[in-house]
Amino acid sequence: MSTAIAVTSHDLVLPPTDQQTPPAALLQAPDAQPLEAALADMQVLVEQHGYVVAVYPASISVAHEQRLHTVRSVLESDRISLLKLDLPPLGLAVLVRQLRQLSICDFSAGVVASAARLLSHYIHAGALLNSVTKLDRVPVSLKSHAKSWVPGSQFGVLANPDPQLIKIGNGELTGPEFGTQLLVGKGQLQSDWVTATLAPAWRVQGVQEMSLLSDSPRWWGTSKMIEFAAFLPDISVLYQLVSSVRREVCSWCGLELIGDRCGFCSAPLSAPENQTNSSGVLNQGTPTRHGS
């Protein structure tokens, strides 16, 4: 039985990379679905899959987030994981697809849920912007703000895993040190910088273009942009990466986890002696295990 992956927006469900990748369930906002229907839909998901991992952005509306917690509370279910992640829209959609891929592997629901934090470190999510005036998701200096008023200025911004900002033509964005593919969401900015400059510099193994996600202009503060995300495309690499991390048992809910926090009840590992220094590390696309 595979773990169900659920999302709060159609935009977060990218086309599958293979025929085995399952779809994701949609958890609608309160103004789009009555509470009774939302409860019924979630109950069906739990009955069909056993566990549900619901992924939603930190930028979601308060009402929508409250709906998710209400559903879990009313159903009194410890089989529903609510993962709130602060990633750019395209980066989050990529992570959701990776979790969909892992959901049909031989990982328990607890491992799938807690793998989200691990995998997010291997997604390089950013954008090319014509202005950073309204960008409040990434630290921007006053100098950069001033430059954004200069006609023709463009900025390369990386929001994850480590925030970076450069003026195009002055510096480079630090990319991944392992093999990735690049997904590009085209907005209203005319430029080939992402595909002609960034992609070769990052030595990506392939570039895929798509339309800009509906929430991206709001997240980045402008519609004149091109969003991008470099990611691990191979399910075998994702599998090895997650497998390389030592598994623990949550002392609160009893589910398996990797890392230092349960993906279902959010409880941290209870005792220092139960913690591990093991972590998935990629070197040119090859996961290795460090520590035990």
N, C-alpha and C positions, 0 to 999 in steps of 0.2 A: 504494500500500500504506500503510495507516494504522498509526501507532505504537500498540502495545498499552499500555493503562493497567491496572496491577494494584494491588490493595489487600490489606490484611491482615485486613479485617473487612467483613462484609456491611453494617454500619451506614454505611460510607464510600461506599456506592453509592446516591446519591439518585436518585429518579425523574428521567428525562430531561425537559428543557424543550421538546424538539421531537422529531420522528420521526427526525432524523438523528444525534442524540447516541448514540454506541455504548455498550455496557455495559462494565464493568470485570471483569477476571479476579480470582479470589480466591486468595491465597497463604496456605494454611492453616498453623496452628501445628503444631509437632512432635507434640503429643499427639493431633492430629486427622488426621494424614496421615504415612505412612512417608516416609523420605527418597527412596526409589526412585520413589515416585509423584510427589513434589514435583519431582524432576529431570525426570521424563517430561513433566509438565504444562508446566514452563518451557520445555523443549526444543520442544514443540509451539507454544507462543506465539511463540518466536523464529523458528521456521520459517515460521509463518503470517504474521507481521507484520514480521519483519526486526529490530525493536527493541522492547524492553519497558521501560517506565518504571514502577517499583514505588514507590508512595507509602505511607509508614507513619508512625505517630505516634511522637514521642519517648517517650511513655509506654508503649510496647509492652514485653512481657516480654523479658528477656535471651535466653531460649531461642528465642523467635520471631525476634528480630533475628539471632541467630547462625545460624538456619536459612536466612535470606535470603542471608547472606554465604557460607554453605556451598554453597548451590545455585549461586551465581554462580561461586564458586571451582572447584567440581568440573567445571562445564561449561566453565570457562576461557573465558568469553564476555565480550567487551567491548561486547556489544549489550544488556546489562542495566544499567539505571540504578537505584540504590537511593537514594531521597530520604527522609531522616529529617527530619520537620518538627515544630516545637514550636508547634502551633496547637490551640485547643480543638476537641473532637470535631466540632461542627457546622461550625465554620469550615473544618476540614480536609476535611470531606465536600463543602462548597461548592467548595473549591479542586480537589478531585478531579473534580467534575463539569465545571468549567471546562477542566481539562486533557483530559477526554474530548471536550469540544466542539472544542478546538484540535487534537486528534489526527488529525482527518480533514481539516484544512485543509492548505494547501500549505507547511507548515513541516516542516523536517527533525526527526528524533528529538532531536537535540541541542538545537535551539531549544525544542522542547516541554518537555524536561526542565529546562532552565535558566529557562524562563518561570515555573516554580513559585515561585521566589523573588521575581520581579517582581510576579506577580499577588497573592501573599500580602499585599503592602503595601496592596492596595485592598480587603481584606476586613476589615470591622469586626466582630470577634467578641467577644461578651460574655455576661453573664447577670445575671438578677435573683436575688439570694440572700437567704434569711432569716437567714443567719449566715455570717461569714467566719472562724470559729474554726478550721476545718480547711482553709482555703484556703491552699495553699502554691505556687500557680502564678503568683500576682500579688503584688507587694509590698504588705503590709498593715501599717499602723501599730498600735502598742499601743493607741492611742485608739480605732481602729476595732474592734479586738478587744474592748475593753471595752464599746463600744456594742452589739456583737452579742449581748450577754447581756441587753439590755433587751428585754422582751417586745414583740413587734410590730415590731421593727426590720427594715428591709429595705435591701439594698444593691445599687446598680447597679455592675457591674464590667465593665471593658473590658480584655481581655487582648491584643488585637491590633487595630491596628498599634502603638499606644502604650498601655501600661498606665495605667488610671485606676480610681479607686474613689470612690464618693460614697455618702452616706447618703440614701435617698430622702426628698425634701422639703427637701434642703439641697444645692443645686448641680445641675449637668447634666453628662452625658457628652458629650464632644466627638465629633461624628459626621462622616461623609464630606462633602466639599464638591463632590460630583458625584452624578449620578442613580443611585440604587440601588433594589433591592427588598430586603425584609426577610423572612428565614426564621426562624420561631419554633418552638422545641421545648418543648412544655408538660410540665413536671414536676409535682411534688406541691404546688406553691405556687399558691394562689388569688390572682390579681392581674391587673388589666388595665393595669398601668403600661406594659408594653412596647408594647402595641398602641394604648393611648389617650394616652400621654404621649410615649414615646420616638419612636415612628414619626412622629407629626406634627412633632416637634422636628427630626428628621433629614430631613424632607420626602421620605420614601421614596415610590416610585411604585407600591408594592403590597406587601401582607403575605400571606404563606403560612404556615399553621400545620401542624404535624406532631407526632408523638409524640416524646418525648425519646429521644435515642440511649442505648443501654445503657451506654456508657462515660462518659457525661456526669456522673452523680453522683460517680463516683470522681475524675474530673478536677477538678471544682469543689468537692469536699469535702462535699456535701450533696445529698440528693434533693429537698429543698424548694426548688425553683428553677425558673426559666424561662430557657432558653438562646436566644440570638438571634445572627444573622449578617446584616449588610448586605453586599450583593454586586452586582457588575455582571452583569446578566442577559442582555444582548444580545451575541450572538456576534460581531456586526460591530464592536462597541466593543472587545471582547477582542482581536479580530484586529488592529485598528488600533493598539491599545496595544502589542502584541508587535511589530508591524511597525515601530513608531516607534523601536525601539532598534537601534542599529547591531550587525550580526552580526560575530563574530570566528571564527577557526578555532583550535581547541585545539591547542597545539604538542605535546601529549603523545599524544592519541588521534586527532587529525585531524577530529573532529566539529565542527559549527557550534555556537556558543553565543551567548547574549546576557548582558550583565552582566560580572562579573569572575571567574566560576568555571564550569568545565565541569560540566554536569549528569550526565555519565556517569562520568568518572574523577576528578572533584572537583579537578582541577588548576587553579590560578589562571592568569590570563594571564601569560605568561612575561616579557614586556618592557614597561616603562612606556609606550614609544612605541606599543604595540599597544592600549593601553587607550583607552577612549572616555568622554567625558562625557555621551554621549547617554543619555537615560532617558525612559521613557514617563511622561508627565505628563497627568493628567486635570483638566480645568476644566469643570465643569458637564456632564460626560459626554462631552466632546470631547477625544480624545487629540491631543497636539501633540508635535512633535519639537524638542528643544533641543540645540544643539551639533552637531558632526559630527566 
